[in-house]
Amino acid sequence: MAKALFTRRFDATDTKKGVSIRIEASDRPQTFPAWVIDRAVEAGAATRVPRKRSTRTATGDQRHGDS
């Protein structure tokens, strides 16, 4: 999944998957599948939001204070 800021309404359709999604503009980032975000960015309807870095340890464990 990817995040983007949508500046106008956008309709994403993938006829091979049989999927159509209508996205309304918002001042907050929205999460959608990468193919939707890619098409919206190409059409000028959205700006991709960079991913935040993970705070996980090398083992991927975020637990603290385990007994």
FISE-126084 format. One record per atom (N, C-alpha, C): residue in one letter; atom name; x, y, z; residue number from 1. Coordinates in steps of 0.05 Angstrom, whole numbers, plus 5000, padded with zeros to 4 digits. Layout:
<recs>
+---------+-------+------+-------+------+-----+
: residuo : atomo : east : north :   up : num :
+---------+-------+------+-------+------+-----+
:       a :    CA :    X :     Y :    Z : NUM :
...
+---------+-------+------+-------+------+-----+
</recs>
This chain:
<recs>
+---------+-------+------+-------+------+-----+
: residuo : atomo : east : north :   up : num :
+---------+-------+------+-------+------+-----+
:       m :     N : 5017 :  4977 : 5000 :   1 :
:       m :    CA : 5000 :  5000 : 5000 :   1 :
:       m :     C : 5018 :  5025 : 5000 :   1 :
:       a :     N : 5008 :  5046 : 4988 :   2 :
:       a :    CA : 5022 :  5071 : 4986 :   2 :
:       a :     C : 5004 :  5094 : 4995 :   2 :
:       k :     N : 5017 :  5116 : 5002 :   3 :
:       k :    CA : 5002 :  5140 : 5011 :   3 :
:       k :     C : 5006 :  5163 : 4992 :   3 :
:       a :     N : 4985 :  5179 : 4989 :   4 :
:       a :    CA : 4987 :  5203 : 4972 :   4 :
:       a :     C : 4967 :  5224 : 4981 :   4 :
:       l :     N : 4973 :  5249 : 4975 :   5 :
:       l :    CA : 4954 :  5271 : 4979 :   5 :
:       l :     C : 4940 :  5276 : 4953 :   5 :
:       f :     N : 4913 :  5273 : 4953 :   6 :
:       f :    CA : 4897 :  5277 : 4929 :   6 :
:       f :     C : 4887 :  5306 : 4928 :   6 :
:       t :     N : 4892 :  5320 : 4906 :   7 :
:       t :    CA : 4885 :  5348 : 4903 :   7 :
:       t :     C : 4859 :  5351 : 4888 :   7 :
:       r :     N : 4849 :  5330 : 4876 :   8 :
:       r :    CA : 4823 :  5330 : 4862 :   8 :
:       r :     C : 4812 :  5302 : 4861 :   8 :
:       r :     N : 4786 :  5300 : 4854 :   9 :
:       r :    CA : 4774 :  5273 : 4853 :   9 :
:       r :     C : 4788 :  5257 : 4830 :   9 :
:       f :     N : 4791 :  5232 : 4835 :  10 :
:       f :    CA : 4805 :  5215 : 4816 :  10 :
:       f :     C : 4791 :  5188 : 4814 :  10 :
:       d :     N : 4786 :  5178 : 4790 :  11 :
:       d :    CA : 4774 :  5152 : 4786 :  11 :
:       d :     C : 4796 :  5134 : 4774 :  11 :
:       a :     N : 4802 :  5112 : 4789 :  12 :
:       a :    CA : 4822 :  5093 : 4780 :  12 :
:       a :     C : 4808 :  5067 : 4772 :  12 :
:       t :     N : 4813 :  5058 : 4748 :  13 :
:       t :    CA : 4800 :  5033 : 4738 :  13 :
:       t :     C : 4821 :  5015 : 4727 :  13 :
:       d :     N : 4819 :  4989 : 4734 :  14 :
:       d :    CA : 4836 :  4968 : 4723 :  14 :
:       d :     C : 4818 :  4947 : 4712 :  14 :
:       t :     N : 4814 :  4947 : 4685 :  15 :
:       t :    CA : 4796 :  4928 : 4673 :  15 :
:       t :     C : 4805 :  4899 : 4675 :  15 :
:       k :     N : 4831 :  4895 : 4677 :  16 :
:       k :    CA : 4841 :  4868 : 4679 :  16 :
:       k :     C : 4834 :  4856 : 4707 :  16 :
:       k :     N : 4834 :  4873 : 4727 :  17 :
:       k :    CA : 4827 :  4864 : 4754 :  17 :
:       k :     C : 4797 :  4866 : 4760 :  17 :
:       g :     N : 4783 :  4882 : 4743 :  18 :
:       g :    CA : 4755 :  4887 : 4747 :  18 :
:       g :     C : 4750 :  4905 : 4771 :  18 :
:       v :     N : 4767 :  4925 : 4775 :  19 :
:       v :    CA : 4765 :  4942 : 4798 :  19 :
:       v :     C : 4763 :  4971 : 4789 :  19 :
:       s :     N : 4746 :  4986 : 4803 :  20 :
:       s :    CA : 4744 :  5015 : 4798 :  20 :
:       s :     C : 4742 :  5029 : 4825 :  20 :
:       i :     N : 4758 :  5049 : 4830 :  21 :
:       i :    CA : 4758 :  5063 : 4855 :  21 :
:       i :     C : 4755 :  5093 : 4850 :  21 :
:       r :     N : 4737 :  5106 : 4864 :  22 :
:       r :    CA : 4734 :  5136 : 4863 :  22 :
:       r :     C : 4745 :  5147 : 4889 :  22 :
:       i :     N : 4764 :  5166 : 4886 :  23 :
:       i :    CA : 4778 :  5177 : 4909 :  23 :
:       i :     C : 4772 :  5207 : 4909 :  23 :
:       e :     N : 4762 :  5217 : 4932 :  24 :
:       e :    CA : 4757 :  5246 : 4935 :  24 :
:       e :     C : 4782 :  5260 : 4945 :  24 :
:       a :     N : 4785 :  5285 : 4938 :  25 :
:       a :    CA : 4808 :  5301 : 4947 :  25 :
:       a :     C : 4806 :  5305 : 4977 :  25 :
:       s :     N : 4829 :  5307 : 4990 :  26 :
:       s :    CA : 4831 :  5310 : 5019 :  26 :
:       s :     C : 4857 :  5324 : 5026 :  26 :
:       d :     N : 4857 :  5338 : 5049 :  27 :
:       d :    CA : 4881 :  5351 : 5058 :  27 :
:       d :     C : 4898 :  5332 : 5075 :  27 :
:       r :     N : 4889 :  5307 : 5078 :  28 :
:       r :    CA : 4904 :  5287 : 5093 :  28 :
:       r :     C : 4913 :  5265 : 5073 :  28 :
:       p :     N : 4936 :  5253 : 5078 :  29 :
:       p :    CA : 4945 :  5230 : 5062 :  29 :
:       p :     C : 4925 :  5207 : 5063 :  29 :
:       q :     N : 4921 :  5194 : 5040 :  30 :
:       q :    CA : 4904 :  5171 : 5038 :  30 :
:       q :     C : 4920 :  5147 : 5029 :  30 :
:       t :     N : 4912 :  5123 : 5038 :  31 :
:       t :    CA : 4926 :  5099 : 5031 :  31 :
:       t :     C : 4910 :  5082 : 5011 :  31 :
:       f :     N : 4924 :  5074 : 4990 :  32 :
:       f :    CA : 4911 :  5058 : 4969 :  32 :
:       f :     C : 4933 :  5040 : 4957 :  32 :
:       p :     N : 4925 :  5020 : 4942 :  33 :
:       p :    CA : 4945 :  5003 : 4928 :  33 :
:       p :     C : 4963 :  5020 : 4911 :  33 :
:       a :     N : 4988 :  5011 : 4908 :  34 :
:       a :    CA : 5008 :  5026 : 4892 :  34 :
:       a :     C : 4999 :  5032 : 4864 :  34 :
:       w :     N : 4985 :  5014 : 4851 :  35 :
:       w :    CA : 4976 :  5019 : 4823 :  35 :
:       w :     C : 4957 :  5043 : 4822 :  35 :
:       v :     N : 4941 :  5047 : 4842 :  36 :
:       v :    CA : 4922 :  5070 : 4843 :  36 :
:       v :     C : 4938 :  5096 : 4846 :  36 :
:       i :     N : 4957 :  5096 : 4865 :  37 :
:       i :    CA : 4973 :  5120 : 4870 :  37 :
:       i :     C : 4989 :  5126 : 4845 :  37 :
:       d :     N : 5001 :  5106 : 4832 :  38 :
:       d :    CA : 5017 :  5111 : 4808 :  38 :
:       d :     C : 5001 :  5125 : 4786 :  38 :
:       r :     N : 4977 :  5115 : 4782 :  39 :
:       r :    CA : 4959 :  5127 : 4761 :  39 :
:       r :     C : 4951 :  5155 : 4769 :  39 :
:       a :     N : 4945 :  5160 : 4794 :  40 :
:       a :    CA : 4936 :  5186 : 4803 :  40 :
:       a :     C : 4959 :  5207 : 4800 :  40 :
:       v :     N : 4983 :  5199 : 4806 :  41 :
:       v :    CA : 5007 :  5216 : 4803 :  41 :
:       v :     C : 5011 :  5222 : 4774 :  41 :
:       e :     N : 5009 :  5202 : 4757 :  42 :
:       e :    CA : 5012 :  5207 : 4728 :  42 :
:       e :     C : 4992 :  5226 : 4717 :  42 :
:       a :     N : 4967 :  5225 : 4728 :  43 :
:       a :    CA : 4945 :  5242 : 4718 :  43 :
:       a :     C : 4946 :  5270 : 4731 :  43 :
:       g :     N : 4964 :  5274 : 4751 :  44 :
:       g :    CA : 4966 :  5300 : 4764 :  44 :
:       g :     C : 4946 :  5304 : 4785 :  44 :
:       a :     N : 4933 :  5283 : 4795 :  45 :
:       a :    CA : 4912 :  5285 : 4815 :  45 :
:       a :     C : 4922 :  5281 : 4843 :  45 :
:       a :     N : 4947 :  5272 : 4846 :  46 :
:       a :    CA : 4958 :  5266 : 4872 :  46 :
:       a :     C : 4988 :  5270 : 4873 :  46 :
:       t :     N : 4998 :  5273 : 4898 :  47 :
:       t :    CA : 5027 :  5274 : 4903 :  47 :
:       t :     C : 5033 :  5252 : 4923 :  47 :
:       r :     N : 5053 :  5236 : 4916 :  48 :
:       r :    CA : 5060 :  5213 : 4933 :  48 :
:       r :     C : 5073 :  5224 : 4959 :  48 :
:       v :     N : 5066 :  5210 : 4982 :  49 :
:       v :    CA : 5077 :  5217 : 5008 :  49 :
:       v :     C : 5099 :  5197 : 5014 :  49 :
:       p :     N : 5123 :  5206 : 5021 :  50 :
:       p :    CA : 5145 :  5187 : 5027 :  50 :
:       p :     C : 5139 :  5170 : 5051 :  50 :
:       r :     N : 5149 :  5145 : 5050 :  51 :
:       r :    CA : 5145 :  5127 : 5073 :  51 :
:       r :     C : 5163 :  5136 : 5096 :  51 :
:       k :     N : 5153 :  5130 : 5120 :  52 :
:       k :    CA : 5169 :  5135 : 5144 :  52 :
:       k :     C : 5186 :  5111 : 5149 :  52 :
:       r :     N : 5210 :  5116 : 5160 :  53 :
:       r :    CA : 5228 :  5094 : 5166 :  53 :
:       r :     C : 5218 :  5079 : 5190 :  53 :
:       s :     N : 5221 :  5053 : 5190 :  54 :
:       s :    CA : 5213 :  5036 : 5211 :  54 :
:       s :     C : 5231 :  5039 : 5235 :  54 :
:       t :     N : 5220 :  5036 : 5259 :  55 :
:       t :    CA : 5236 :  5037 : 5284 :  55 :
:       t :     C : 5242 :  5009 : 5294 :  55 :
:       r :     N : 5237 :  4989 : 5279 :  56 :
:       r :    CA : 5242 :  4961 : 5287 :  56 :
:       r :     C : 5271 :  4956 : 5291 :  56 :
:       t :     N : 5277 :  4936 : 5309 :  57 :
:       t :    CA : 5304 :  4928 : 5313 :  57 :
:       t :     C : 5313 :  4910 : 5291 :  57 :
:       a :     N : 5338 :  4901 : 5291 :  58 :
:       a :    CA : 5348 :  4884 : 5270 :  58 :
:       a :     C : 5332 :  4858 : 5268 :  58 :
:       t :     N : 5320 :  4848 : 5290 :  59 :
:       t :    CA : 5305 :  4824 : 5289 :  59 :
:       t :     C : 5275 :  4829 : 5282 :  59 :
:       g :     N : 5268 :  4855 : 5281 :  60 :
:       g :    CA : 5240 :  4862 : 5275 :  60 :
:       g :     C : 5222 :  4861 : 5299 :  60 :
:       d :     N : 5234 :  4859 : 5323 :  61 :
:       d :    CA : 5219 :  4857 : 5348 :  61 :
:       d :     C : 5216 :  4885 : 5361 :  61 :
:       q :     N : 5192 :  4894 : 5366 :  62 :
:       q :    CA : 5188 :  4919 : 5379 :  62 :
:       q :     C : 5180 :  4917 : 5408 :  62 :
:       r :     N : 5180 :  4893 : 5419 :  63 :
:       r :    CA : 5172 :  4890 : 5447 :  63 :
:       r :     C : 5193 :  4900 : 5466 :  63 :
:       h :     N : 5183 :  4910 : 5489 :  64 :
:       h :    CA : 5201 :  4920 : 5509 :  64 :
:       h :     C : 5192 :  4910 : 5537 :  64 :
:       g :     N : 5210 :  4905 : 5554 :  65 :
:       g :    CA : 5204 :  4897 : 5582 :  65 :
:       g :     C : 5191 :  4870 : 5584 :  65 :
:       d :     N : 5198 :  4851 : 5567 :  66 :
:       d :    CA : 5187 :  4824 : 5569 :  66 :
:       d :     C : 5198 :  4810 : 5593 :  66 :
:       s :     N : 5182 :  4793 : 5606 :  67 :
:       s :    CA : 5192 :  4778 : 5629 :  67 :
:       s :     C : 5204 :  4752 : 5621 :  67 :
+---------+-------+------+-------+------+-----+
</recs>
